Amino acid sequence: MFDAQFVNGEITLKECLREQFSLVITSRGDILKELENVVTFRPHFDKLAEYCRTNRLPLTIVSAGLDFVIDHFLKLKGWHKLVETYIPKTKFVANSIQFTFLRLVDETSANFKQDLVR
């Protein structure tokens, strides 16, 4: 429902994430535990990360996902020092997830992803 509203331009990315995750009532640990056996990185991500490191090229993950999940799995693979992340920050408050979104440099940007590209 919220995805369709976002795609149709009825709500912003911020509103979509806030609505979606307001429905999630669980802990950080439970989320990580559930994802342990299903999260995978794209094939050859390790080679890309190493290539970027060797050639001194920045590698940035830009995501509307959960920052602590992405950071957790980057650390498990040992890639957390090779990859910069550009992700809204999450905070658990009263068994719900709240987001702090990155400040836009260009206020005409539709969202933080577009802002970074600009």
Protein Blocks (a to p, Z undefined) as FASTA:
>chain_A
ZZmmmmnopacfklmmmmmmmmpgcdfklmmmmmmmmgccdehklmmmmmmmmnopacdd
ddfbdfklmmmmmmmnopmmmpccdddddddeehiacddddddfblmbfblklmmmZZ
